[in-house]
């Protein structure tokens, strides 16, 4: 994803593998190699809400040249490997 502007959102980047049956389903979900460039967020409860599975962590998430304004709460990261932030600004909300 690149060159996206978001006004207001609960989680700017939301990857949640604990949906439906999660690890109990017939196939283990896999999320890898997610790249976000030049994302601008006006207001968000969380900049990142990423929940992988212990048996299948989210890997290879790269965020570059992005600004998250009005961040109200800390990000939630569970079972995440290789989260790379380059030239990323997180500004707290008021």
C-alpha positions as CSV (number, residue, x, y, z in Angstrom):
1,X,0.0,0.0,0.0
2,X,1.3,3.4,-0.8
3,X,0.3,7.1,-0.9
4,X,-2.8,6.7,1.3
5,X,-4.4,9.4,3.5
6,X,-6.8,8.4,6.3
7,X,-8.9,10.8,8.4
8,X,-9.9,9.0,11.5
9,X,-9.7,5.3,12.3
10,X,-9.6,2.9,15.2
11,X,-6.4,1.1,14.0
12,X,-4.3,2.6,11.1
13,X,-2.7,-0.8,10.3
14,X,-4.8,-3.7,11.5
15,X,-3.8,-7.3,10.9
16,X,-5.7,-9.7,13.2
17,X,-5.3,-13.5,12.7
18,X,-7.6,-14.2,15.7
19,X,-10.7,-14.0,13.5
20,X,-13.2,-16.8,13.1
21,X,-11.5,-20.1,13.9
22,X,-7.9,-18.7,13.9
23,X,-5.4,-21.5,14.6
24,X,-8.2,-24.0,15.1
25,X,-9.3,-24.0,11.4
26,X,-8.3,-26.5,8.8
27,X,-5.5,-24.2,7.4
28,X,-3.1,-22.1,9.4
29,X,-3.3,-18.5,8.2
30,X,0.0,-16.8,7.1
31,X,0.7,-13.1,6.7
32,X,4.1,-12.1,5.4
33,X,5.8,-9.2,3.5
34,X,3.4,-6.3,4.1
35,X,4.8,-3.0,2.9
36,X,3.3,0.4,3.6
37,X,4.8,3.6,2.1
38,X,3.7,7.2,2.6
39,X,0.7,6.6,4.8
40,X,-0.7,9.7,6.5
41,X,-3.2,9.2,9.4
42,X,-5.1,12.2,10.9
43,X,-6.3,10.4,14.1
44,X,-6.1,6.8,15.3
45,X,-6.7,5.0,18.6
46,X,-3.8,2.6,17.7
47,X,-1.2,3.2,15.0
48,X,-0.7,-0.6,14.8
49,X,-3.0,-3.5,15.9
50,X,-1.2,-6.6,14.8
51,X,-2.0,-10.0,16.3
52,X,-0.4,-13.1,14.8
53,X,-0.6,-16.6,16.1
54,X,2.1,-18.3,18.1
55,X,2.4,-21.0,15.5
56,X,2.3,-18.4,12.6
57,X,3.6,-15.0,13.6
58,X,3.1,-12.0,11.3
59,X,6.4,-11.3,9.6
60,X,8.0,-8.9,7.3
61,X,5.9,-5.8,8.0
62,X,7.7,-2.6,6.7
63,X,6.3,0.9,7.2
64,X,8.2,3.8,5.6
65,X,7.9,7.6,5.3
66,X,4.6,7.7,7.2
67,X,2.9,9.9,9.8
68,X,0.4,8.8,12.4
69,X,-1.2,11.8,14.2
70,X,-3.6,11.8,17.1
71,X,-2.6,8.4,18.4
72,X,-4.6,7.8,21.6
73,X,-3.3,4.4,22.9
74,X,-0.2,2.3,22.5
75,X,0.0,-0.1,19.6
76,X,-1.0,-3.7,20.2
77,X,1.6,-6.2,18.9
78,X,1.3,-10.0,19.5
79,X,3.4,-12.6,17.7
80,X,5.0,-10.2,15.3
81,X,8.4,-10.7,13.8
82,X,10.3,-8.3,11.6
83,X,8.4,-5.0,12.1
84,X,10.5,-2.4,10.4
85,X,9.8,1.4,10.8
86,X,11.8,3.8,8.7
87,X,11.1,7.5,8.8
88,X,7.9,7.0,10.8
89,X,6.4,9.7,13.0
90,X,3.9,8.8,15.8
91,X,2.2,11.9,17.3
92,X,0.1,11.4,20.5
93,X,-3.5,12.5,20.6
94,X,-4.8,15.2,22.9
